[in-house]
């Protein structure tokens, strides 16, 4: 149950869901920076949330959640692509509340003028960005409100995290087509599933296997489980992306940088990998040559 995503369906109903567990990937990400305890928990919840939301997309690409705010907490982001690759990062100033906090509410309640962005970036096609109000006490509450009001898909989400493991559960009532509308439907199913989902405890979500969670919650329903999907930390940085970044800042800026830093060193904040460019390599990007 280290790093996985388990999809599930309630048989003969328009209900689908996901359970996510992250352990090794989460620890790899948290090891890159000395994050305060409350920030660790928030990043864990964001990672689980992106892994859950990514599975609802029927495209190749990636989805990311990004929180931007003023005050001591600047921003945080987490992303997951269709291959199950996840990564995350946060930037904030020292704040005793973040050291003492035991859950992500400590961070969320401290945010000044916060905005939550949902970014969907297909490999081919236009990028989509949704804006979510951070006016609920939990990240899960904000995402549920977005689905209920904007996407108009009844959704329940539970998120939990510690410094060791994070977990998430999502369950949705999908729209029915005309043929399904004519079939008999258990009208009490969604209210019943919603009530059961809300009984899930934090420690159950992080410590129990997906199969045990689903059995405890929905053992009276016919739950169908497709094959488990693996998740893993994987950074998308590359030398080519660094080259493109140098080209974007322009020749003059590159020459100015070389005056005090030769070779130019660029490091990835997500994985701490470093890329170096000698003066010749940097200038060659512009067809320039050392004099």
C-alpha positions in Angstrom: 0.0 0.0 0.0 3.0 2.3 -0.4 2.2 4.4 -3.5 -1.0 3.4 -5.3 -4.4 4.5 -6.6 -7.3 2.1 -6.4 -10.3 2.9 -8.6 -13.7 1.4 -7.6 -17.3 1.3 -8.8 -20.6 0.6 -7.1 -22.2 -2.1 -9.3 -25.3 -1.1 -11.3 -25.1 2.5 -10.3 -23.6 5.8 -11.5 -21.2 6.0 -8.6 -17.4 5.8 -9.0 -14.5 6.5 -6.7 -10.8 6.4 -6.0 -8.6 5.6 -3.0 -5.0 6.9 -2.9 -2.1 6.1 -0.7 1.3 7.8 -0.8 4.3 6.9 1.3 7.6 6.6 -0.4 6.8 9.4 -2.9 5.7 11.7 0.0 8.8 11.0 2.0 11.0 11.7 -1.0 9.3 15.1 -1.6 9.4 16.1 2.1 13.1 15.2 2.3 14.0 17.9 -0.3 13.1 20.7 2.1 12.9 21.2 5.9 9.2 21.8 5.9 7.3 22.8 9.1 5.0 20.1 10.4 1.7 21.8 9.3 3.2 22.5 5.8 4.2 18.8 5.5 0.6 17.8 6.2 -0.8 20.4 3.7 1.6 19.2 0.9 0.6 15.6 1.7 -3.1 16.4 1.3 -2.5 18.3 -1.9 -0.5 15.4 -3.4 -3.3 12.9 -2.6 -5.9 15.4 -4.0 -4.0 15.8 -7.3 -3.7 12.0 -7.6 -7.4 11.6 -7.0 -8.4 14.4 -9.5 -6.0 13.2 -12.2 -7.8 9.8 -12.3 -11.1 11.6 -13.1 -9.5 13.0 -16.3 -9.8 11.0 -19.6 -6.8 12.7 -21.2 -3.0 12.4 -21.3 -1.5 15.3 -19.5 -1.2 16.6 -15.9 -3.3 18.3 -13.3 -1.9 20.5 -10.6 -3.3 22.3 -7.5 -1.7 25.6 -6.6 -2.3 27.8 -3.6 -1.2 31.4 -3.8 -1.5 33.8 -0.8 0.0 36.8 0.9 1.5 36.9 4.4 3.9 34.4 5.8 2.7 31.6 3.5 3.5 32.4 -0.1 2.5 29.4 -2.3 2.3 25.6 -2.6 1.7 23.3 -5.5 1.3 19.7 -6.2 0.8 17.9 -9.5 0.1 14.4 -10.9 0.2 13.3 -14.6 -1.5 10.4 -16.4 1.4 8.1 -15.7 1.0 8.5 -11.9 4.1 10.8 -11.5 3.7 13.2 -8.6 5.7 16.1 -7.2 5.1 19.0 -4.9 6.8 22.2 -3.5 5.9 25.0 -1.1 7.4 28.4 -0.2 6.8 30.2 3.1 8.4 32.3 5.8 9.1 31.1 9.3 5.9 31.1 11.3 5.5 29.5 14.8 2.0 28.5 13.9 3.3 26.2 11.2 5.6 24.5 13.6 3.0 23.9 16.2 0.1 23.0 13.9 -1.1 19.4 14.0 -3.1 19.6 10.7 -3.4 21.6 7.5 -6.1 23.9 9.0 -3.3 25.8 10.7 -1.9 26.8 7.4 -5.2 27.4 5.6 -6.6 29.6 8.4 -3.4 31.8 8.3 -3.6 32.5 4.5 -4.1 36.1 3.5 -6.0 36.7 0.2 -5.7 33.0 -0.8 -6.6 31.6 -4.2 -6.6 27.9 -5.2 -6.0 27.1 -8.9 -6.8 23.9 -10.6 -4.6 23.6 -13.7 -5.3 21.0 -16.3 -2.6 20.7 -19.0 -3.3 18.1 -21.7 -0.4 16.9 -23.9 -2.4 18.1 -26.8 -5.0 20.8 -26.6 -5.7 23.9 -24.6 -4.8 24.4 -21.0 -7.7 24.9 -18.5 -7.5 26.8 -15.2 -10.2 26.8 -12.6 -10.3 29.1 -9.6 -11.5 27.8 -6.3 -12.4 29.9 -3.3 -10.4 28.9 -0.2 -13.3 29.7 2.1 -13.7 26.3 3.7 -11.7 25.1 6.8 -10.2 22.2 4.8 -8.7 21.6 1.4 -11.2 18.7 0.9 -14.1 21.0 1.7 -12.9 23.6 -0.9 -12.6 20.9 -3.6 -16.0 19.4 -2.8 -17.6 22.8 -3.1 -15.9 23.4 -6.5 -17.3 20.1 -7.8 -20.8 20.6 -6.4 -21.1 24.2 -7.7 -18.9 24.6 -10.7 -18.6 21.1 -12.1 -22.1 20.2 -10.8 -21.0 16.6 -10.0 -21.9 15.6 -6.5 -18.6 14.7 -4.9 -17.3 13.7 -1.5 -13.5 13.9 -0.8 -11.6 12.9 2.4 -7.9 13.8 2.8 -5.4 12.9 5.5 -1.7 13.2 5.9 1.2 12.9 8.3 5.0 13.1 7.8 5.0 9.4 6.8 2.0 8.8 4.7 -0.9 10.6 3.0 -4.2 9.2 1.8 -7.3 10.3 0.0 -10.7 9.0 -1.0 -13.0 10.5 -3.6 -16.5 9.3 -4.5 -18.7 10.8 -7.2 -22.3 10.5 -8.5 -21.9 10.8 -12.2 -24.5 12.0 -14.6 -26.7 9.3 -16.2 -27.5 9.0 -19.9 -31.0 8.5 -21.3 -30.8 4.8 -21.1 -29.6 4.8 -17.5 -32.3 7.3 -16.6 -35.0 4.7 -17.5 -33.5 2.0 -15.3 -34.5 1.6 -11.7 -32.1 3.5 -9.3 -31.7 3.2 -5.6 -32.6 6.8 -4.7 -31.1 6.3 -1.2 -27.7 5.1 -2.5 -25.9 8.5 -2.7 -27.2 9.8 0.6 -26.2 6.5 2.2 -22.7 6.5 0.6 -22.2 10.1 1.6 -23.0 9.4 5.2 -20.7 6.3 5.3 -17.8 8.2 3.7 -18.0 10.9 6.3 -17.3 8.3 9.0 -13.8 7.7 7.7 -11.2 8.6 10.3 -7.8 10.2 9.5 -5.8 7.2 10.8 -7.9 4.8 8.8 -7.2 6.7 5.6 -3.5 6.8 6.1 -2.9 3.4 7.8 -5.4 0.9 6.2 -5.2 -0.7 2.7 -7.6 0.5 0.0 -9.4 -2.8 0.1 -9.9 -2.6 3.9 -11.1 1.0 3.7 -13.7 0.1 1.0 -14.9 -3.0 2.9 -15.3 -1.0 6.2 -17.3 1.7 4.4 -19.3 0.0 1.7 -19.4 -3.7 2.6 -23.2 -3.8 2.0 -22.7 -2.6 -1.6 -21.4 -4.5 -4.6 -18.0 -2.8 -5.0 -16.0 -3.6 -8.1 -12.2 -3.1 -8.1 -10.2 -2.7 -11.3 -6.5 -3.3 -11.3 -4.4 -1.1 -8.9 -2.5 1.8 -10.4 1.0 2.7 -9.2 2.1 6.2 -8.2 5.6 7.5 -7.9 7.7 10.6 -7.4 9.2 11.7 -10.7 10.4 15.2 -11.5 9.9 16.5 -15.0 13.0 18.8 -15.0 15.6 18.3 -17.8 18.6 19.9 -19.4 16.5 20.8 -22.4 14.1 22.7 -20.2 17.0 24.6 -18.6 18.3 25.5 -22.1 14.8 26.9 -23.0 14.8 28.9 -19.8 18.2 30.5 -20.7 16.9 31.3 -24.2 13.8 32.9 -22.8 15.8 35.3 -20.5 17.8 36.4 -23.6 21.4 36.8 -24.6 22.1 40.0 -22.7 20.9 38.4 -19.4 23.0 35.3 -20.0 26.1 37.4 -20.7 25.4 39.4 -17.5 25.0 36.2 -15.5 28.3 34.8 -16.9 30.2 37.8 -15.5 29.6 36.6 -11.9 28.7 32.9 -12.4 30.7 30.7 -14.8 29.6 28.1 -15.4 25.9 29.0 -15.0 24.3 26.6 -12.5 20.6 26.0 -12.5 19.0 23.8 -9.8 15.6 22.2 -9.7 13.6 23.1 -6.6 11.5 20.0 -6.8 14.3 17.4 -6.8 17.5 19.5 -6.1 19.2 18.2 -9.4 21.7 20.7 -10.7 22.4 21.6 -14.3 25.6 23.4 -15.4 26.3 25.4 -18.6 29.8 26.6 -19.4 30.1 30.0 -21.1 30.6 28.2 -24.4 27.5 26.0 -23.9 25.3 29.0 -22.9 26.4 31.3 -25.7 26.1 28.5 -28.3 22.4 28.6 -27.6 22.3 32.0 -29.3 24.8 31.2 -32.0 27.4 33.3 -30.2 31.0 32.4 -29.8 33.5 33.2 -27.1 35.8 36.1 -28.1 
